[in-house]
Amino acid sequence: MDNTEHATPARRKPAYRNIAVWIIILGAIGAVMLMKRLNQASPSTARDWLNKGALVIDVRSEAEYRDQHLPGTINIPLGRLEDEIARHAPKKEQPILLHCQSGMRSGLGTSTLKKLGYGNVLNLGSYGRAKEMLGSR
């Protein structure tokens, strides 16, 4: 007798489970993007802070900074920010604008500096966004 005649067919997941998974994934991505946008400085606020002497800190790696960076920025990689910030901004009232490649590291850096007591810290977001905002300075 042939065993293939009695094989049970593979069970397929109901379509609604696949749809639910995609809805959850897309919702999570949307939430991350929204939070990222809400925590970024507006162009007008960034310009105001620059006019008041804000430091612009690039929290990307040294290699990324060497490859390409915006004029007048300071490079402090995110992993060294906590240890090196006081050398560049000894007064915690100093306005500081952070940026990175995508806006994620600068968002983390903004949180780190706020926890250290720096009250005037804003995230410019991505390199491209920072370039647009700083281009006219």
Secondary structure, DSSP 8 states (H G I E B T S, - for coil): --GGGG--------HHHHHHHHHHHHHHHHHHHHHHHHTB--HHHHHHHHHTT-EEEE-S-HHHHHH---TT-EE--GGGHHHHHHHH--STTS-EEEE-SBSHHHHHHHHHHHHTT--SEEEEEBHHHHHHHHTT-
